């Protein structure tokens, strides 16, 4: 294992809900991310990074365990990370790191979901003005009070950590999650006005639908068919740009602070996102119920002068579950039992341009969480249409979606990157080949299935009467230990 002084500091910064779509390092023409672009120019941009799931819980679980959703067993039907699985923070503690986490998102915590297990210090950052940290489109206070979603406070808390808690004799591992640009998107000024679509005043922007269930259930107010129109989506996209720009500015403040402390160049900086968001798809909004690239193709930028190449781009496939084995490799950890747990691969060969993957795989569990929330809006909703499991395999040319209800899809990604034209009927042999390849890969993974478990936290507490309805049909599985063996009395 490298000597203590040779080990880099490690900073993982998660831009929650940030797709590649509107970021300068990924070709966006508007200046939404000048600070991230500066880091990108000093580091390595991964052009084809794919997360293992479409929302916060499975993606962060993959980040911290090095496993696919199949391997860690946490997602839309089970919202708790098993204590039996080793985590990144636990490993770095063993390696002598000072570990600390700062999360704007209550899904990423050490209590209800156990995802952030192992950090010596962990701060669940409360929202501005003391609001609950939970995030969502119902957060009207953001609009009313002209405050951000917590990133300014987070950066300040990190500064305080360096001033009051940082042990300069040890390398640090910092994890930061900031929830811009998660719905509700309404950036404080000047970011909102800078990117708001021309000709749109604030009152119209304020009125645009941000209720994911209104769109999913076809109940958007003022729309004849109940769904958002092209104009609505354009306004929302411009509001997303403002949120991305706001977070980028806060990130720049943090990176400048690390430069001033002369720590940035001794730090392996990893900027990633856990998922994107669905836009301009009728009846689909947010980041559940699908695995389109809008959701799973996310940014990943690495910087460490002298080790990670500067000003380079890597176009091979990488995944979020690769970060943990990369750190094992970098720190020369020789624990066979820990390596056995890894389902991702080390990315250190990519720093010299070597390919490590031929394809990317993503998964989506049975969405019990989403179903329970939908029943709050419509107790008669036929949620069986949503109760399907999804798995995808992505190559440069093709993407195959396996769907448990048989409604599979196939897209030619080289000519249809937006996944709009399902060509499965015209290419059944290609779909079969990809299905077999995906099946063969999944069979190599050790599987964990812990049953069904929904959390009960924050101001969106689970409605257990809705769960009882799902349970009555055998769709919610209460997992209990087997009773002891039967012994007939003699």
C-alpha positions as a Markdown table, in Angstrom:
| # | Residue | x | y | z |
|---|---|---|---|---|
| 1 | Unk | 0.0 | 0.0 | 0.0 |
| 2 | Unk | 1.4 | 3.5 | -0.9 |
| 3 | Unk | 2.9 | 5.5 | 2.0 |
| 4 | Unk | 0.5 | 7.9 | 3.7 |
| 5 | Unk | 2.1 | 11.0 | 2.0 |
| 6 | Unk | 1.8 | 9.4 | -1.4 |
| 7 | Unk | -1.9 | 8.8 | -1.2 |
| 8 | Unk | -4.1 | 11.5 | -2.7 |
| 9 | Unk | -6.9 | 13.3 | -1.0 |
| 10 | Unk | -10.2 | 12.2 | -2.6 |
| 11 | Unk | -13.2 | 14.4 | -3.3 |
| 12 | Unk | -16.3 | 13.0 | -4.9 |
| 13 | Unk | -18.8 | 15.7 | -5.8 |
| 14 | Unk | -22.2 | 14.5 | -7.0 |
| 15 | Unk | -24.3 | 17.0 | -9.0 |
| 16 | Unk | -27.6 | 15.4 | -8.2 |
| 17 | Unk | -30.0 | 15.0 | -11.2 |
| 18 | Unk | -27.5 | 16.5 | -13.6 |
| 19 | Unk | -27.5 | 15.0 | -17.2 |
| 20 | Unk | -24.8 | 15.7 | -19.8 |
| 21 | Unk | -27.4 | 17.5 | -21.8 |
| 22 | Unk | -26.8 | 21.0 | -20.6 |
| 23 | Unk | -23.1 | 21.0 | -19.6 |
| 24 | Unk | -20.4 | 22.9 | -21.5 |
| 25 | Unk | -17.8 | 20.0 | -21.4 |
| 26 | Unk | -20.4 | 17.8 | -23.2 |
| 27 | Unk | -21.0 | 20.3 | -26.0 |
| 28 | Unk | -23.7 | 22.6 | -24.6 |
| 29 | Unk | -23.5 | 26.0 | -26.2 |
| 30 | Unk | -24.9 | 28.1 | -23.3 |
| 31 | Unk | -22.4 | 29.0 | -20.5 |
| 32 | Unk | -24.0 | 27.0 | -17.7 |
| 33 | Unk | -20.9 | 25.4 | -16.3 |
| 34 | Unk | -17.8 | 27.5 | -16.7 |
| 35 | Unk | -16.3 | 26.3 | -13.4 |
| 36 | Unk | -16.8 | 22.6 | -14.2 |
| 37 | Unk | -15.4 | 23.3 | -17.7 |
| 38 | Unk | -12.2 | 24.7 | -16.1 |
| 39 | Unk | -11.8 | 21.5 | -14.1 |
| 40 | Unk | -12.5 | 19.5 | -17.3 |
| 41 | Unk | -9.8 | 21.4 | -19.1 |
| 42 | Unk | -7.4 | 20.4 | -16.3 |
| 43 | Unk | -8.5 | 16.8 | -16.2 |
| 44 | Unk | -10.1 | 13.9 | -18.0 |
| 45 | Unk | -13.7 | 14.0 | -19.4 |
| 46 | Unk | -15.4 | 10.6 | -19.6 |
| 47 | Unk | -17.8 | 10.9 | -22.5 |
| 48 | Unk | -19.7 | 7.7 | -22.0 |
| 49 | Unk | -20.3 | 7.3 | -18.3 |
| 50 | Unk | -23.5 | 5.4 | -17.4 |
| 51 | Unk | -25.0 | 5.0 | -14.0 |
| 52 | Unk | -26.4 | 1.6 | -12.9 |
| 53 | Unk | -29.9 | 2.9 | -12.1 |
| 54 | Unk | -32.1 | 5.8 | -12.9 |
| 55 | Unk | -32.4 | 7.5 | -9.5 |
| 56 | Unk | -30.6 | 8.4 | -6.3 |
| 57 | Unk | -30.8 | 5.3 | -4.2 |
| 58 | Unk | -29.4 | 2.6 | -6.6 |
| 59 | Unk | -26.8 | 4.9 | -8.1 |
| 60 | Unk | -25.3 | 6.0 | -4.8 |
| 61 | Unk | -25.5 | 2.4 | -3.6 |
| 62 | Unk | -23.4 | 1.4 | -6.7 |
| 63 | Unk | -21.0 | 4.2 | -6.1 |
| 64 | Unk | -20.4 | 3.2 | -2.5 |
| 65 | Unk | -20.3 | -0.6 | -2.9 |
| 66 | Unk | -18.9 | -1.1 | -6.4 |
| 67 | Unk | -21.9 | -3.2 | -7.4 |
| 68 | Unk | -24.8 | -3.2 | -9.8 |
| 69 | Unk | -28.3 | -3.0 | -8.6 |
| 70 | Unk | -28.5 | -6.8 | -8.9 |
| 71 | Unk | -25.5 | -7.0 | -6.5 |
| 72 | Unk | -26.5 | -4.5 | -3.8 |
| 73 | Unk | -30.3 | -5.1 | -3.9 |
| 74 | Unk | -31.4 | -1.6 | -3.2 |
| 75 | Unk | -33.8 | 0.5 | -5.3 |
| 76 | Unk | -37.5 | 1.2 | -5.9 |
| 77 | Unk | -38.7 | -1.8 | -3.9 |
| 78 | Unk | -36.1 | -2.0 | -1.2 |
| 79 | Unk | -34.7 | 1.3 | 0.1 |
| 80 | Unk | -32.1 | 0.2 | 2.6 |
| 81 | Unk | -28.5 | -0.9 | 2.0 |
| 82 | Unk | -27.6 | -4.2 | 3.7 |
| 83 | Unk | -25.1 | -3.9 | 6.6 |
| 84 | Unk | -23.3 | -6.9 | 5.2 |
| 85 | Unk | -22.0 | -5.1 | 2.2 |
| 86 | Unk | -18.6 | -3.2 | 2.5 |
| 87 | Unk | -18.6 | 0.4 | 1.6 |
| 88 | Unk | -16.1 | 2.9 | 0.2 |
| 89 | Unk | -16.0 | 5.0 | 3.3 |
| 90 | Unk | -15.3 | 1.9 | 5.5 |
| 91 | Unk | -12.4 | 1.0 | 3.3 |
| 92 | Unk | -10.9 | 4.4 | 3.3 |
| 93 | Unk | -11.2 | 4.6 | 7.1 |
| 94 | Unk | -9.1 | 1.4 | 7.2 |
| 95 | Unk | -6.6 | 3.0 | 4.8 |
| 96 | Unk | -6.0 | 5.9 | 7.2 |
| 97 | Unk | -8.2 | 8.5 | 5.6 |
| 98 | Unk | -10.2 | 11.2 | 7.4 |
| 99 | Unk | -13.7 | 10.6 | 6.0 |
| 100 | Unk | -16.6 | 13.1 | 5.9 |
| 101 | Unk | -19.8 | 13.5 | 3.9 |
| 102 | Unk | -22.2 | 16.3 | 3.2 |
| 103 | Unk | -25.5 | 15.5 | 1.6 |
| 104 | Unk | -28.4 | 17.7 | 0.5 |
| 105 | Unk | -30.5 | 14.6 | -0.2 |
| 106 | Unk | -32.1 | 12.6 | 2.6 |
| 107 | Unk | -32.0 | 9.5 | 0.4 |
| 108 | Unk | -28.2 | 9.6 | 0.9 |
| 109 | Unk | -27.8 | 9.3 | 4.7 |
| 110 | Unk | -26.7 | 7.0 | 7.5 |
| 111 | Unk | -30.1 | 6.3 | 9.0 |
| 112 | Unk | -33.1 | 5.4 | 7.0 |
| 113 | Unk | -31.3 | 4.2 | 3.9 |
| 114 | Unk | -27.9 | 3.3 | 5.3 |
| 115 | Unk | -26.3 | 4.2 | 2.0 |
| 116 | Unk | -23.7 | 6.6 | 3.6 |
| 117 | Unk | -22.5 | 4.0 | 6.1 |
| 118 | Unk | -18.9 | 4.3 | 7.3 |
| 119 | Unk | -18.2 | 8.0 | 7.2 |
| 120 | Unk | -16.6 | 9.2 | 10.4 |
| 121 | Unk | -18.5 | 12.5 | 10.1 |
| 122 | Unk | -21.6 | 12.9 | 8.1 |
| 123 | Unk | -23.8 | 16.0 | 7.8 |
| 124 | Unk | -27.3 | 15.9 | 6.4 |
| 125 | Unk | -27.5 | 19.5 | 5.3 |
| 126 | Unk | -30.8 | 21.2 | 6.2 |
| 127 | Unk | -32.4 | 23.3 | 3.5 |
| 128 | Unk | -32.2 | 27.1 | 3.7 |
| 129 | Unk | -34.3 | 28.6 | 6.5 |
| 130 | Unk | -34.3 | 25.3 | 8.4 |
| 131 | Unk | -36.4 | 23.5 | 5.9 |
| 132 | Unk | -36.5 | 19.7 | 5.8 |
| 133 | Unk | -33.6 | 18.3 | 3.6 |
| 134 | Unk | -36.0 | 16.2 | 1.5 |
| 135 | Unk | -36.3 | 17.5 | -2.0 |
| 136 | Unk | -39.0 | 17.4 | -4.6 |
| 137 | Unk | -41.4 | 19.4 | -6.8 |
| 138 | Unk | -43.5 | 20.4 | -3.8 |
| 139 | Unk | -40.8 | 22.7 | -2.4 |
| 140 | Unk | -42.7 | 25.9 | -3.0 |
| 141 | Unk | -40.6 | 27.7 | -0.4 |
| 142 | Unk | -37.8 | 27.8 | -3.0 |
| 143 | Unk | -40.0 | 29.9 | -5.2 |
| 144 | Unk | -41.4 | 32.0 | -2.4 |
| 145 | Unk | -38.1 | 32.8 | -0.6 |
| 146 | Unk | -35.7 | 33.1 | -3.5 |
| 147 | Unk | -33.2 | 30.6 | -2.0 |
| 148 | Unk | -31.1 | 27.9 | -3.5 |
| 149 | Unk | -31.6 | 24.2 | -2.8 |
| 150 | Unk | -28.8 | 24.1 | -0.2 |
| 151 | Unk | -25.5 | 24.3 | -2.2 |
| 152 | Unk | -24.4 | 27.6 | -0.7 |
| 153 | Unk | -24.8 | 26.3 | 2.8 |
| 154 | Unk | -23.1 | 23.1 | 1.9 |
| 155 | Unk | -20.0 | 24.9 | 0.5 |
| 156 | Unk | -19.9 | 27.0 | 3.7 |
| 157 | Unk | -20.1 | 23.9 | 5.9 |
| 158 | Unk | -17.2 | 22.3 | 3.9 |
| 159 | Unk | -15.2 | 25.5 | 4.4 |
| 160 | Unk | -15.9 | 25.3 | 8.2 |
| 161 | Unk | -14.8 | 21.6 | 8.2 |
| 162 | Unk | -11.5 | 22.5 | 6.7 |
| 163 | Unk | -11.1 | 25.3 | 9.3 |
| 164 | Unk | -12.2 | 23.3 | 12.3 |
| 165 | Unk | -11.9 | 19.6 | 11.7 |
| 166 | Unk | -9.4 | 18.8 | 9.0 |
| 167 | Unk | -6.4 | 16.8 | 10.1 |
| 168 | Unk | -3.5 | 17.9 | 7.9 |
| 169 | Unk | -1.5 | 14.8 | 8.8 |
| 170 | Unk | -3.9 | 12.5 | 7.1 |
| 171 | Unk | -5.4 | 12.4 | 3.6 |
| 172 | Unk | -9.1 | 13.2 | 3.4 |
| 173 | Unk | -12.0 | 11.6 | 1.7 |
| 174 | Unk | -14.9 | 14.1 | 1.2 |
| 175 | Unk | -18.2 | 13.2 | -0.4 |
| 176 | Unk | -20.6 | 16.0 | -1.3 |
| 177 | Unk | -24.1 | 15.8 | -2.8 |
| 178 | Unk | -25.9 | 19.0 | -3.9 |
| 179 | Unk | -29.4 | 18.6 | -5.3 |
| 180 | Unk | -29.5 | 21.3 | -7.9 |
| 181 | Unk | -30.9 | 20.8 | -10.5 |
| 182 | Unk | -33.4 | 18.5 | -8.9 |
| 183 | Unk | -37.1 | 19.4 | -9.2 |
| 184 | Unk | -38.3 | 21.9 | -8.1 |
| 185 | Unk | -36.1 | 23.9 | -10.4 |
| 186 | Unk | -36.2 | 27.6 | -9.5 |
| 187 | Unk | -32.7 | 29.0 | -9.2 |
| 188 | Unk | -32.1 | 32.3 | -7.3 |
| 189 | Unk | -31.1 | 35.4 | -9.2 |
| 190 | Unk | -29.1 | 36.1 | -11.2 |
| 191 | Unk | -29.0 | 32.6 | -12.6 |
| 192 | Unk | -32.7 | 32.2 | -13.3 |
| 193 | Unk | -33.0 | 35.3 | -15.5 |
| 194 | Unk | -29.8 | 34.6 | -17.2 |
| 195 | Unk | -31.1 | 31.4 | -18.8 |
| 196 | Unk | -34.9 | 31.9 | -18.8 |
| 197 | Unk | -36.3 | 31.5 | -22.3 |
| 198 | Unk | -36.6 | 34.8 | -24.2 |
| 199 | Unk | -40.1 | 36.2 | -24.1 |
| 200 | Unk | -41.1 | 34.4 | -21.0 |
| 201 | Unk | -41.9 | 36.4 | -17.9 |
| 202 | Unk | -41.6 | 35.2 | -14.4 |
| 203 | Unk | -45.3 | 34.6 | -13.8 |
| 204 | Unk | -45.4 | 32.2 | -16.8 |
| 205 | Unk | -42.2 | 30.5 | -15.7 |
| 206 | Unk | -43.6 | 30.1 | -12.2 |
| 207 | Unk | -46.8 | 28.5 | -13.5 |
| 208 | Unk | -45.1 | 25.8 | -15.6 |
| 209 | Unk | -45.9 | 22.3 | -14.4 |
| 210 | Unk | -43.2 | 20.7 | -12.1 |
| 211 | Unk | -45.5 | 18.0 | -10.7 |
| 212 | Unk | -44.2 | 14.7 | -11.9 |
| 213 | Unk | -47.4 | 12.8 | -11.1 |
| 214 | Unk | -49.5 | 15.4 | -12.9 |
| 215 | Unk | -47.6 | 14.6 | -16.1 |
| 216 | Unk | -47.4 | 10.9 | -15.5 |
| 217 | Unk | -51.2 | 10.6 | -14.8 |
| 218 | Unk | -52.2 | 13.1 | -17.6 |
| 219 | Unk | -53.5 | 15.7 | -15.2 |
| 220 | Unk | -51.5 | 18.8 | -16.0 |
| 221 | Unk | -53.7 | 21.9 | -15.3 |
| 222 | Unk | -54.8 | 23.9 | -18.3 |
| 223 | Unk | -53.7 | 21.4 | -21.0 |
| 224 | Unk | -56.6 | 19.9 | -23.0 |
| 225 | Unk | -55.0 | 16.4 | -23.1 |
| 226 | Unk | -53.6 | 16.6 | -19.6 |
| 227 | Unk | -49.9 | 16.6 | -20.7 |
| 228 | Unk | -47.3 | 19.3 | -21.1 |
| 229 | Unk | -46.7 | 20.8 | -24.5 |
| 230 | Unk | -43.6 | 21.8 | -26.3 |
| 231 | Unk | -43.7 | 25.3 | -24.9 |
| 232 | Unk | -43.9 | 24.0 | -21.4 |
| 233 | Unk | -40.9 | 21.8 | -21.8 |
| 234 | Unk | -38.9 | 24.6 | -23.3 |
| 235 | Unk | -39.6 | 26.8 | -20.2 |
| 236 | Unk | -38.7 | 24.0 | -17.9 |
| 237 | Unk | -35.4 | 23.3 | -19.7 |
| 238 | Unk | -34.4 | 26.9 | -19.3 |
| 239 | Unk | -35.1 | 26.7 | -15.6 |
| 240 | Unk | -32.9 | 23.6 | -15.4 |
| 241 | Unk | -30.1 | 25.7 | -17.0 |
| 242 | Unk | -30.4 | 28.3 | -14.3 |
| 243 | Unk | -30.1 | 25.6 | -11.6 |
| 244 | Unk | -27.1 | 24.0 | -13.2 |
| 245 | Unk | -25.4 | 27.4 | -13.5 |
| 246 | Unk | -26.2 | 28.1 | -9.8 |
| 247 | Unk | -24.6 | 24.9 | -8.7 |
| 248 | Unk | -21.6 | 25.4 | -11.0 |
| 249 | Unk | -21.0 | 28.8 | -9.3 |
| 250 | Unk | -21.0 | 27.2 | -5.8 |
| 251 | Unk | -18.7 | 24.4 | -7.0 |
| 252 | Unk | -16.3 | 27.1 | -8.3 |
| 253 | Unk | -16.2 | 28.6 | -4.9 |
| 254 | Unk | -15.3 | 25.3 | -3.3 |
| 255 | Unk | -12.6 | 24.5 | -5.9 |
| 256 | Unk | -11.1 | 28.0 | -5.4 |
| 257 | Unk | -11.1 | 27.5 | -1.7 |
| 258 | Unk | -9.2 | 24.2 | -2.1 |
| 259 | Unk | -6.7 | 26.0 | -4.4 |
| 260 | Unk | -6.2 | 28.7 | -1.7 |
| 261 | Unk | -5.5 | 26.0 | 0.8 |
| 262 | Unk | -3.0 | 24.4 | -1.7 |
| 263 | Unk | -4.9 | 21.1 | -1.5 |
| 264 | Unk | -6.6 | 20.9 | -4.9 |
| 265 | Unk | -3.6 | 19.6 | -6.8 |
| 266 | Unk | -3.0 | 16.9 | -4.2 |
| 267 | Unk | -6.6 | 15.7 | -4.6 |
| 268 | Unk | -8.2 | 13.2 | -6.8 |
| 269 | Unk | -11.3 | 15.2 | -7.8 |
| 270 | Unk | -14.2 | 13.2 | -9.2 |
| 271 | Unk | -17.3 | 15.1 | -10.5 |
| 272 | Unk | -20.2 | 12.9 | -11.3 |
| 273 | Unk | -24.0 | 12.7 | -11.3 |
| 274 | Unk | -26.3 | 10.0 | -10.0 |
| 275 | Unk | -28.9 | 10.4 | -12.8 |
| 276 | Unk | -30.6 | 12.8 | -15.2 |
| 277 | Unk | -34.2 | 13.7 | -15.7 |
| 278 | Unk | -36.8 | 12.9 | -18.4 |
| 279 | Unk | -37.9 | 15.8 | -20.6 |
| 280 | Unk | -40.2 | 16.1 | -23.6 |
| 281 | Unk | -41.6 | 12.6 | -23.2 |
| 282 | Unk | -45.4 | 12.5 | -23.0 |
| 283 | Unk | -46.5 | 11.0 | -19.7 |
| 284 | Unk | -43.0 | 10.7 | -18.4 |
| 285 | Unk | -41.3 | 13.1 | -16.0 |
| 286 | Unk | -38.7 | 12.9 | -13.3 |
| 287 | Unk | -36.4 | 9.9 | -13.1 |
| 288 | Unk | -38.4 | 6.7 | -12.6 |
| 289 | Unk | -40.1 | 4.1 | -14.8 |
| 290 | Unk | -37.5 | 4.0 | -17.5 |
| 291 | Unk | -33.8 | 3.7 | -18.4 |
| 292 | Unk | -33.4 | 6.0 | -21.3 |
| 293 | Unk | -30.0 | 7.7 | -21.8 |
| 294 | Unk | -31.7 | 10.9 | -20.6 |
| 295 | Unk | -31.5 | 9.3 | -17.1 |
| 296 | Unk | -28.4 | 7.0 | -17.2 |
| 297 | Unk | -25.9 | 8.9 | -19.3 |
| 298 | Unk | -24.4 | 11.3 | -16.9 |
| 299 | Unk | -21.2 | 13.5 | -16.5 |
| 300 | Unk | -18.0 | 12.1 | -15.0 |
| 301 | Unk | -14.9 | 14.3 | -14.9 |
| 302 | Unk | -11.6 | 13.3 | -13.1 |
| 303 | Unk | -8.7 | 15.6 | -12.1 |
| 304 | Unk | -5.4 | 14.8 | -10.4 |
| 305 | Unk | -2.4 | 16.6 | -11.9 |
| 306 | Unk | 0.5 | 14.4 | -12.8 |
| 307 | Unk | -1.6 | 11.2 | -12.7 |
| 308 | Unk | -4.9 | 11.7 | -14.5 |
| 309 | Unk | -4.1 | 13.2 | -17.9 |
| 310 | Unk | -5.1 | 16.9 | -18.4 |
| 311 | Unk | -7.2 | 18.2 | -21.2 |
| 312 | Unk | -8.1 | 14.7 | -22.5 |
| 313 | Unk | -11.4 | 13.0 | -23.3 |
| 314 | Unk | -12.1 | 9.2 | -23.0 |
| 315 | Unk | -14.9 | 7.8 | -25.2 |
| 316 | Unk | -15.0 | 4.3 | -23.9 |
| 317 | Unk | -17.7 | 3.0 | -21.6 |
| 318 | Unk | -17.4 | 3.4 | -17.8 |
| 319 | Unk | -19.9 | 3.1 | -15.0 |
| 320 | Unk | -20.5 | 4.5 | -11.5 |
| 321 | Unk | -19.8 | 1.2 | -9.9 |
| 322 | Unk | -16.2 | 1.5 | -11.2 |
| 323 | Unk | -15.2 | 4.2 | -8.8 |
| 324 | Unk | -14.8 | 1.9 | -5.7 |
| 325 | Unk | -12.5 | -0.7 | -7.5 |
| 326 | Unk | -10.6 | 2.2 | -8.9 |
| 327 | Unk | -9.7 | 3.4 | -5.4 |
| 328 | Unk | -8.8 | -0.2 | -4.4 |
| 329 | Unk | -6.5 | -0.3 | -7.3 |
| 330 | Unk | -5.0 | 3.1 | -6.7 |
| 331 | Unk | -4.3 | 2.4 | -3.0 |
| 332 | Unk | -3.0 | -1.1 | -3.9 |
| 333 | Unk | -5.5 | -2.9 | -1.6 |
| 334 | Unk | -4.8 | -6.6 | -1.7 |
| 335 | Unk | -7.8 | -7.8 | 0.3 |
| 336 | Unk | -9.1 | -10.7 | -1.8 |
| 337 | Unk | -12.4 | -10.8 | 0.0 |
| 338 | Unk | -13.0 | -7.1 | -0.7 |
| 339 | Unk | -12.0 | -7.5 | -4.4 |
| 340 | Unk | -14.5 | -10.4 | -4.6 |
| 341 | Unk | -17.3 | -8.0 | -3.7 |
| 342 | Unk | -16.5 | -5.7 | -6.6 |
| 343 | Unk | -18.7 | -5.9 | -9.7 |
| 344 | Unk | -17.2 | -2.8 | -11.3 |
| 345 | Unk | -13.7 | -2.5 | -12.8 |
| 346 | Unk | -10.8 | -0.3 | -12.1 |
| 347 | Unk | -10.5 | 2.8 | -14.3 |
| 348 | Unk | -6.8 | 3.4 | -13.8 |
| 349 | Unk | -6.1 | 1.9 | -17.3 |
| 350 | Unk | -8.3 | 4.6 | -18.8 |
| 351 | Unk | -5.8 | 7.2 | -17.7 |
| 352 | Unk | -3.5 | 5.8 | -20.4 |
| 353 | Unk | -6.3 | 5.5 | -22.9 |
| 354 | Unk | -7.1 | 1.8 | -22.4 |
| 355 | Unk | -10.6 | 0.5 | -22.9 |
| 356 | Unk | -12.1 | -1.4 | -19.9 |
| 357 | Unk | -15.6 | -2.1 | -21.0 |
| 358 | Unk | -17.4 | -3.0 | -24.3 |
| 359 | Unk | -20.9 | -2.1 | -23.0 |
| 360 | Unk | -22.8 | -0.6 | -20.1 |
| 361 | Unk | -25.6 | -2.1 | -18.1 |
| 362 | Unk | -28.4 | -0.4 | -16.1 |
| 363 | Unk | -31.3 | -1.8 | -14.1 |
| 364 | Unk | -34.6 | -0.7 | -12.6 |
| 365 | Unk | -36.4 | -2.5 | -9.8 |
| 366 | Unk | -40.2 | -3.0 | -9.4 |
| 367 | Unk | -41.2 | 0.6 | -8.5 |
| 368 | Unk | -43.2 | 0.1 | -5.4 |
| 369 | Unk | -42.2 | 3.6 | -4.1 |
| 370 | Unk | -43.5 | 5.3 | -7.2 |
| 371 | Unk | -46.7 | 3.3 | -7.2 |
| 372 | Unk | -47.4 | 4.2 | -3.6 |
| 373 | Unk | -47.0 | 7.9 | -4.3 |
| 374 | Unk | -49.3 | 7.6 | -7.4 |
| 375 | Unk | -52.0 | 6.1 | -5.3 |
| 376 | Unk | -52.1 | 9.2 | -3.2 |
| 377 | Unk | -53.0 | 11.2 | -6.3 |
| 378 | Unk | -55.5 | 8.6 | -7.7 |
| 379 | Unk | -56.6 | 5.6 | -5.5 |
| 380 | Unk | -58.1 | 4.0 | -8.7 |
| 381 | Unk | -55.0 | 4.3 | -10.8 |
| 382 | Unk | -54.1 | 1.0 | -12.6 |
| 383 | Unk | -50.6 | 0.8 | -11.3 |
| 384 | Unk | -50.0 | -2.7 | -12.8 |
| 385 | Unk | -48.9 | -0.9 | -16.0 |
| 386 | Unk | -45.9 | 0.4 | -14.0 |
| 387 | Unk | -45.0 | -2.8 | -12.1 |
| 388 | Unk | -42.3 | -4.0 | -14.4 |
| 389 | Unk | -38.6 | -4.5 | -14.0 |
| 390 | Unk | -36.2 | -3.1 | -16.6 |
| 391 | Unk | -32.6 | -4.0 | -17.7 |
| 392 | Unk | -30.6 | -2.4 | -20.5 |
| 393 | Unk | -27.4 | -3.1 | -22.3 |
| 394 | Unk | -25.8 | -0.2 | -24.2 |
| 395 | Unk | -23.2 | -0.5 | -26.9 |
| 396 | Unk | -22.0 | 2.3 | -29.3 |
| 397 | Unk | -24.4 | 1.3 | -32.0 |
| 398 | Unk | -27.4 | -0.3 | -30.1 |
| 399 | Unk | -29.3 | -0.1 | -26.9 |
| 400 | Unk | -31.6 | -3.0 | -25.9 |
| 401 | Unk | -34.3 | -2.6 | -23.2 |
| 402 | Unk | -35.4 | -5.8 | -21.6 |
| 403 | Unk | -38.8 | -5.3 | -19.9 |
| 404 | Unk | -40.4 | -7.9 | -17.6 |
| 405 | Unk | -43.8 | -7.3 | -19.2 |
| 406 | Unk | -42.5 | -8.2 | -22.6 |
| 407 | Unk | -42.6 | -4.7 | -24.1 |
| 408 | Unk | -38.9 | -4.8 | -25.1 |
| 409 | Unk | -37.3 | -2.0 | -27.1 |
| 410 | Unk | -34.3 | -1.7 | -29.4 |
| 411 | Unk | -32.7 | 1.6 | -30.5 |
| 412 | Unk | -30.0 | 2.5 | -33.0 |
| 413 | Unk | -28.0 | 4.8 | -30.8 |
| 414 | Unk | -25.7 | 6.0 | -33.6 |
| 415 | Unk | -28.6 | 7.5 | -35.6 |
| 416 | Unk | -31.2 | 7.8 | -32.9 |
| 417 | Unk | -29.5 | 9.0 | -29.7 |
| 418 | Unk | -32.8 | 10.2 | -28.2 |
| 419 | Unk | -34.3 | 6.7 | -28.3 |
| 420 | Unk | -37.4 | 7.7 | -30.1 |
| 421 | Unk | -37.7 | 5.0 | -32.8 |
| 422 | Unk | -38.1 | 1.5 | -31.5 |
| 423 | Unk | -36.7 | -0.7 | -34.2 |
| 424 | Unk | -37.0 | -4.1 | -32.5 |
| 425 | Unk | -39.6 | -5.5 | -34.9 |
| 426 | Unk | -37.2 | -4.8 | -37.8 |
| 427 | Unk | -34.2 | -6.2 | -36.0 |
| 428 | Unk | -35.3 | -9.3 | -34.0 |
| 429 | Unk | -32.0 | -11.1 | -34.4 |
| 430 | Unk | -30.0 | -8.1 | -33.1 |
| 431 | Unk | -32.4 | -7.8 | -30.1 |
| 432 | Unk | -31.9 | -11.5 | -29.4 |
| 433 | Unk | -28.1 | -11.2 | -29.5 |
| 434 | Unk | -28.1 | -8.3 | -27.1 |
| 435 | Unk | -30.6 | -10.1 | -24.8 |
| 436 | Unk | -28.3 | -13.2 | -24.7 |
| 437 | Unk | -25.3 | -11.0 | -24.0 |
| 438 | Unk | -27.1 | -9.1 | -21.2 |
| 439 | Unk | -28.3 | -12.4 | -19.7 |
| 440 | Unk | -24.8 | -13.9 | -19.8 |
| 441 | Unk | -23.4 | -10.8 | -18.0 |
| 442 | Unk | -26.1 | -10.8 | -15.4 |
| 443 | Unk | -25.4 | -14.5 | -14.7 |
| 444 | Unk | -21.9 | -13.6 | -13.7 |
| 445 | Unk | -23.1 | -11.3 | -10.9 |
| 446 | Unk | -23.7 | -12.4 | -7.4 |
| 447 | Unk | -27.3 | -11.4 | -6.7 |
| 448 | Unk | -28.9 | -10.0 | -3.5 |
| 449 | Unk | -32.6 | -9.7 | -3.1 |
| 450 | Unk | -33.8 | -8.6 | 0.3 |
| 451 | Unk | -37.5 | -8.4 | -0.5 |
| 452 | Unk | -39.5 | -5.2 | -0.2 |
| 453 | Unk | -38.8 | -2.4 | 2.2 |
| 454 | Unk | -40.0 | 1.2 | 1.8 |
| 455 | Unk | -38.6 | 3.9 | 4.1 |
| 456 | Unk | -40.8 | 6.2 | 6.2 |
| 457 | Unk | -39.0 | 9.5 | 6.6 |
| 458 | Unk | -39.3 | 13.2 | 5.9 |
| 459 | Unk | -42.4 | 15.1 | 5.0 |
| 460 | Unk | -43.5 | 12.5 | 2.4 |
| 461 | Unk | -44.1 | 9.7 | 4.8 |
| 462 | Unk | -45.2 | 6.4 | 3.3 |
| 463 | Unk | -49.0 | 6.0 | 3.3 |
| 464 | Unk | -49.2 | 2.5 | 4.8 |
| 465 | Unk | -52.8 | 2.1 | 3.8 |
| 466 | Unk | -51.6 | 2.2 | 0.2 |
| 467 | Unk | -49.0 | -0.3 | 0.9 |
| 468 | Unk | -51.7 | -2.6 | 2.4 |
| 469 | Unk | -53.5 | -2.5 | -0.9 |
| 470 | Unk | -50.4 | -3.4 | -2.8 |
| 471 | Unk | -49.7 | -6.2 | -0.2 |
| 472 | Unk | -53.1 | -7.6 | -0.6 |
| 473 | Unk | -52.4 | -8.5 | -4.2 |
| 474 | Unk | -49.1 | -10.2 | -3.3 |
| 475 | Unk | -47.0 | -7.3 | -4.8 |
| 476 | Unk | -45.4 | -6.2 | -1.6 |
| 477 | Unk | -43.4 | -9.0 | 0.0 |
| 478 | Unk | -42.9 | -8.9 | 3.7 |
| 479 | Unk | -39.7 | -10.7 | 4.4 |
| 480 | Unk | -39.5 | -12.6 | 7.7 |
| 481 | Unk | -37.1 | -15.3 | 8.9 |
| 482 | Unk | -38.2 | -18.8 | 8.3 |
| 483 | Unk | -39.6 | -20.5 | 11.4 |
| 484 | Unk | -37.8 | -23.4 | 12.9 |
| 485 | Unk | -38.2 | -27.0 | 11.7 |
| 486 | Unk | -41.5 | -28.7 | 12.3 |
| 487 | Unk | -41.5 | -31.3 | 15.0 |
| 488 | Unk | -44.6 | -33.4 | 15.4 |
| 489 | Unk | -45.4 | -34.1 | 19.1 |
| 490 | Unk | -44.9 | -37.8 | 19.8 |
